[in-house]
Amino acid sequence: MLNADWLLFNASIFLTMTRRIAVVPGDGIGKEVIPNALEVVRATGASVEFTTFDWGADRYLIDGTTIPADGFHMLARDFDAVFVGALGDPRVPTNIHAKEILLGMRFKMDLYANVRPVRLLDASLCPLKNVTPDDINFTVIRENTEGVYMDMGGNFKMGMPEEVATQEDINTRKGVERVIHFAFKYARDNGRKKVMMSDKSNVMTYAGGLWQRVFKEVAQQYPEIQTQHMYVDALCLQMVRDPKSLDVIVTNNMFGDIVTDLAAALQGGLGMAASGNIHPGRTSMFEPVHGSAPPIAGKNMANPMGSILTAAMMLAHLGLNAEAQKIENAVLDAVREKKTTVDVGGSLGTKECAAWIAERVAK
Ligand SMILES: NC(=O)c1ccc[n+]([C@@H]2O[C@H](COP(=O)([O-])OP(=O)(O)OC[C@H]3O[C@@H](n4cnc5c(N)ncnc54)[C@H](O)[C@@H]3O)[C@@H](O)[C@H]2O)c1
């Protein structure tokens, strides 16, 4: 077979094969929004097969399991993607299960790029004045495996007046370099024009210095992409004052965590925000940005759109672009027609909102 024919042959196998997706609804509203999002995916007719795992607080409280011993290996070996709801439950005050499952996936599966698209679907969702959907359309790429999340540090003389606490911020050249490359490739592949690196290098001089040097070096390999730098405090101001100026932002784990909650507010709140935890070429994990929201769990109140948009992001990542687009269009229709939950101005419950979207997708 000729080379081009061979490529087409392989591409057609990829397009027709069934994608295997591991599903971890988790805790609280995760157990409501995820099954509803799966119904929306089924309505697209996508060739996908779901396997649901009961990892979360309930399972932990029954038998102490957070994730089985070979869990991460099994996910990487047997699945094309992982779809997670949220983890966190007041009955487990240490949050140990959430840390082991969620941070375990990010660290042990080495999902080093956390991708959070920030797109305003309708002006009515944005708390800013005189802003249209054209004004808010940027993506934050958050480093996902290093920084202060590595749990390094300690306490000395705990509980005494002289107590000392340290928390280390770990930044490796490899870690910084690969996430900055990811951001430039993301910009190039998605028709974006600018990549901004955001840090606090005026104060955190050692870690920030590494990010600064690597950003300048890596940028030289992508001459078609403009570069910018902004301190993270100034970026917060800019996100509110002139979000239109933003395009692709790459930043560290902690700053990424903080700025993406602000970004979620710009697009209608935590219930609207989607994310992917990605290592190109490996099994990646997709989750809505919100947590388990215990006060509204089990009340059919949670907004399922963040999970539904996350599912669309996962399908696009798996090459199912038409199905992903159908979902995005249906969510947009739901927002415009106010077929939404209360948090974004509608009057529907979780199930009814998702069912409306599934029906629109199936049309
Ligand atoms: N990725 C995750 O799994 C993740 C992320 C954040 C927090 N958590 C955990 O979740 C628990 C609660 O944390 P929190 O209160 O700080 O954050 P949260 O995201 O659960 O809730 C913050 C606020 O947003 C609201 N909210 C969140 N998602 C919503 C939705 N889909 N629809 C409507 N309203 C929604 C909540 O009612 C609450 O007022 C904690 O145990 C925390 O550790 C988990």
The ligand as an SDF file (V2000), in Angstrom:
LIG
                    3D

 44 48  0  0  0  0  0  0  0  0999 V2000
  -11.7850   18.7450   40.9380 N   0  0  0  0  0  0  0  0  0  0  0  0
  -12.4580   18.4240   42.0350 C   0  0  0  0  0  0  0  0  0  0  0  0
  -12.9050   17.3090   42.2140 O   0  0  0  0  0  0  0  0  0  0  0  0
  -12.6770   19.4900   43.0710 C   0  0  0  0  0  0  0  0  0  0  0  0
  -12.4850   20.8460   42.7620 C   0  0  0  0  0  0  0  0  0  0  0  0
  -12.7840   21.8000   43.7340 C   0  0  0  0  0  0  0  0  0  0  0  0
  -13.2400   21.3900   44.9880 C   0  0  0  0  0  0  0  0  0  0  0  0
  -13.3680   20.0570   45.2370 N   0  0  0  0  0  0  0  0  0  0  0  0
  -13.9280   19.5800   46.5220 C   0  0  0  0  0  0  0  0  0  0  0  0
  -15.3400   19.8190   46.5040 O   0  0  0  0  0  0  0  0  0  0  0  0
  -15.8040   20.1100   47.8210 C   0  0  0  0  0  0  0  0  0  0  0  0
  -16.5020   21.4630   47.8380 C   0  0  0  0  0  0  0  0  0  0  0  0
  -15.5590   22.4760   47.5010 O   0  0  0  0  0  0  0  0  0  0  0  0
  -15.9150   23.9980   47.2160 P   0  0  0  0  0  0  0  0  0  0  0  0
  -17.2090   24.3340   47.8950 O   0  0  0  0  0  0  0  0  0  0  0  0
  -14.7240   24.7990   47.5150 O   0  0  0  0  0  0  0  0  0  0  0  0
  -16.1050   24.0860   45.6270 O   0  0  0  0  0  0  0  0  0  0  0  0
  -17.3550   23.7110   44.7240 P   0  0  0  0  0  0  0  0  0  0  0  0
  -16.9420   23.9070   43.3130 O   0  0  0  0  0  0  0  0  0  0  0  0
  -17.8780   22.3810   45.0640 O   0  0  0  0  0  0  0  0  0  0  0  0
  -18.4930   24.7910   45.0730 O   0  0  0  0  0  0  0  0  0  0  0  0
  -18.2470   26.2080   45.0520 C   0  0  0  0  0  0  0  0  0  0  0  0
  -19.5620   26.9400   44.8310 C   0  0  0  0  0  0  0  0  0  0  0  0
  -20.0060   26.7580   43.4860 O   0  0  0  0  0  0  0  0  0  0  0  0
  -21.2790   26.1220   43.4540 C   0  0  0  0  0  0  0  0  0  0  0  0
  -21.2320   25.1360   42.3670 N   0  0  0  0  0  0  0  0  0  0  0  0
  -20.2000   24.3300   42.0530 C   0  0  0  0  0  0  0  0  0  0  0  0
  -20.5080   23.5700   41.0140 N   0  0  0  0  0  0  0  0  0  0  0  0
  -21.7600   23.8910   40.6640 C   0  0  0  0  0  0  0  0  0  0  0  0
  -22.6410   23.4280   39.6490 C   0  0  0  0  0  0  0  0  0  0  0  0
  -22.2830   22.4700   38.7750 N   0  0  0  0  0  0  0  0  0  0  0  0
  -23.8690   23.9690   39.5670 N   0  0  0  0  0  0  0  0  0  0  0  0
  -24.2440   24.9240   40.4190 C   0  0  0  0  0  0  0  0  0  0  0  0
  -23.4600   25.4220   41.4020 N   0  0  0  0  0  0  0  0  0  0  0  0
  -22.2250   24.8890   41.5140 C   0  0  0  0  0  0  0  0  0  0  0  0
  -21.4370   25.4660   44.8200 C   0  0  0  0  0  0  0  0  0  0  0  0
  -22.7900   25.2950   45.1820 O   0  0  0  0  0  0  0  0  0  0  0  0
  -20.7030   26.4380   45.7170 C   0  0  0  0  0  0  0  0  0  0  0  0
  -21.5260   27.5360   46.0270 O   0  0  0  0  0  0  0  0  0  0  0  0
  -14.5430   20.0730   48.7090 C   0  0  0  0  0  0  0  0  0  0  0  0
  -14.4440   18.7900   49.2970 O   0  0  0  0  0  0  0  0  0  0  0  0
  -13.4030   20.2950   47.7480 C   0  0  0  0  0  0  0  0  0  0  0  0
  -12.1870   19.7490   48.1950 O   0  0  0  0  0  0  0  0  0  0  0  0
  -13.1360   19.1120   44.3190 C   0  0  0  0  0  0  0  0  0  0  0  0
  1  2  1  0
  2  3  2  0
  2  4  1  0
  4  5  1  0
  4 44  2  0
  5  6  2  0
  6  7  1  0
  7  8  2  0
  8  9  1  0
  8 44  1  0
  9 10  1  0
  9 42  1  0
 10 11  1  0
 11 12  1  0
 11 40  1  0
 12 13  1  0
 13 14  1  0
 14 15  2  0
 14 16  1  0
 14 17  1  0
 17 18  1  0
 18 19  2  0
 18 20  1  0
 18 21  1  0
 21 22  1  0
 22 23  1  0
 23 24  1  0
 23 38  1  0
 24 25  1  0
 25 26  1  0
 25 36  1  0
 26 27  1  0
 26 35  1  0
 27 28  2  0
 28 29  1  0
 29 30  1  0
 29 35  2  0
 30 31  1  0
 30 32  2  0
 32 33  1  0
 33 34  2  0
 34 35  1  0
 36 37  1  0
 36 38  1  0
 38 39  1  0
 40 41  1  0
 40 42  1  0
 42 43  1  0
M  CHG  2   8   1  16  -1
M  END
$$$$
